[in-house]
Amino acid sequence: MDSALIISYAPKIVESLTEILMQASVTNITTISNGGKARRMMVEKDFDLYIVNAPLPDEFGDRLALNIASKGISVVILIVKAELYDEISEKVEEYGVITIAKPISKSLFWNALKLAIATHKKIKALHNENTKLIQKIEDIRIIDRAKVVLVSLFSLTEVEAHKYIEKKAMDMRTTRRKVAEEILRTYGN
């Protein structure tokens, strides 16, 4: 985990959270004092970890945490007062927000941070795998469209069109997708 955004109005908590994050090798730590600034910052930049220390001066923070959790592959830790923990936790848990009750000990936060790091790694791996699969599907679509063009223009069978694309890709030392894209550019869609 490389980057974190701490959203807190309490300077002492910001200081202790920053210290713990630095011990966990988080290299890029940004701090913001309210929800509005945090929302504007999120438009400009994504972070791996968001820590929301509720309440914030301009909002409570649970909606902000939900908003963050619903976008991207970031992990969110929401810190709330102990008397609100059950109610808030129940509301945000299903969205993947990790909730911690105040007062927090260093060891409790460290454990939550380790959980957040493990979760982030898993989510990032799944996201990368999903991206690769989407790319493969798109490659297959383009290659299939090129095969259809070859079949219709040159009276080839699908197998012959497939072999043609593969051979051309090997001869040119390029991908089948690039060959297919060239076929589509040359002979039209």
N, C-alpha and C positions, 0 to 999 in steps of 0.2 A: 504494500500500500504506500503510495507516494505522496498523496496530498490530502489535506484535511481542512475543513472549514468549521471553526468553532463559532457558534452563534450564542452569545451570552452577554448579559448586561453586568455581570458580577466579575470585576477584575481579578479577585482572588481565585475564583474557579477557573477563569481563563488561564491564569498563570500555572495552576497545578495541572490542568489538562494538557497544556502545552508541554510541560515538563515530561509528563507520562508519554505523550505522543513522540517526543524526541527520543526517549529511551526505547521506544518501539520502532525506531528508525524511520519515522514519517518525516520526510525531508522538507516538504512544502506546507507550512501551516499558516493559514490566514484566519484572522479573527474579525468578527463583525458584532456590533452591539445591539442590533435590532432586526426584526423580520423583514422590513422594507428594504434595508440595505442588502440583506442576504438574498432576497428575490432578485434584486438588480444584479448582484454579483453572479448569481446562477445563470443569468442570461449570457454573461460574458465568458464564464469558465465553469467547467465541471470539476468536481472533486471526487476522490475515491471514498472519503468518509465525511459525513456531516454530523456534528454534535450540536444538539439544540438544548440549551439549559433554560427550561421554562420556570417562571414566566418571563417573557420579553417585555420591554417597555411599550411596544405598540401592538402586541397580540400575545396570546398565551404561548403558542409555539407548536401545539399539536397539529393544527392544519398545515403549518409550514413543513413539519416532519412528514405528513402524509403527502403533500405536494412533491417533496423531494423524492420520497420513496416510490412514487408512481412514475417517475421519469428516470430513464437510464439504468445504469447498473451500480449505482452508489449504495453504500450502506449508511443507515441513519441510526444514531443513538439519541434517544430523548431522555433528558434528566428532569424528573418532576418531584414535587413534594411527596413525602411518604403517604400522607392522607389521601392523595389523589392517584396514587400508583395503580390500584386495581382498576379504577374507572378508566383512566387514560390508557393503560396497558391493553385492556380489553378492546378498546376502540382502535388502536393502531397496530396491534400484533399481526392481524391478518394481512397487513400490507408489508410486513417484514421489518417493521421498526423495532429496534431493541430498546426496551424501556428500563431505566434504572431509577430507584427511589433515593431521594436525598434524606439525610446526609449520606454522601458516598465515601466509602473508604478507598484508599489507593488500590488495595488488592481486589476489591469488587470491580472497580473500573478497569483494572488491568485484565481481569477475566472477561469482562464484556468486550474490551478491545480485542483480545485474542479471538473471541467468537466472531467479532466483526471482520477481522482480517481473514479468518478461515472462510467466512461466508462470502466475502468479496472475491477471494480467489476462485471459489466454486462458481459464483455467478459470472465472473469474467471468462472462465474456461467455457462455460455453457454458451455465453454470448459469442465467443470466438468460433466455437463449433457451429453454432447457428448461422453465423455469417458465411462460413465456408460452405455449408449446405445450400444456402440461398445462392451463392455464386455458382455452385455446381448445377443447380436447377436452371439458372439463367444460361449457363454454357450449353446445357442439353437443349434448351428451347431454341437457341440460335443455330446450333448444329442441325437440329431437326428442320428448321425453316430452310436452311441451305440445302439439305437433302431434298426437300420438296421442290425447290427451284431446279436442282439438277435432274430430278426425276421428270419434271414437267417439260423442261427445255430440251433435254438430251435423251429422253426415253430410256433412262437407266432404271434398274431396279433399286429398291432402297438399299439392299446389300451392296450393290455396285457403287452407289452414291456414297455410302459410308466408307467403303474401301478407298474410294477416290480421295475423300477428305483426309483420311488417315495417312495415305501415302504422300499426299501433297504436304501435310504437316511434317512428316518425317523428312522428306526431301528438303524442305525449306527450314528445317530445325526450328519450328514454331509450334504453337498450340493448335489443336483442332478448331478451337473457337476463333482464332485469328484467321484461319483459312476460311471458315464459314462466314465470318464477317466480310472478308474480301469477295467471296462468291455473292453475297447479298448486295454489296456495293456495285459489283460489276453487272450482275444480271437482274438486279431489282428485287424487291420483296415480293 
